[in-house]
Amino acid sequence: MDKRIGVIGIVVESKENIPRLNAILSEFGNCIIGRMGVPYQKKELAVISLIVDGNTDEIGALTGQLGNLKGINVKSALTKTSTD
């Protein structure tokens, strides 16, 4: 299956699911190239950006699982062409 490179933006508005969020990120560690997390204490939220390299099924599963968590908002953008 064709691989894509992309970015996933995650906004964490509730701390209750942070342990599950981190567990999901660990499960998909094979397709995560880099991660940057920035706590925004004034607004009581955090923003995480991920750089990913994987097939669309892997990336879709990652964003789907994250998006199902309460208090977690997820958006992604991927290259249109394969990077194999």
Buried (B, 14 or more C-beta within 10 A) or exposed (E): EEBBBBBBEBBBEEEEBBEBBEEBBEEBEEBBEEBEEEEEEEEEBBBBEBBBBBBBEBBEBBBEBBEEBEBBBBEBEBEEEEEE
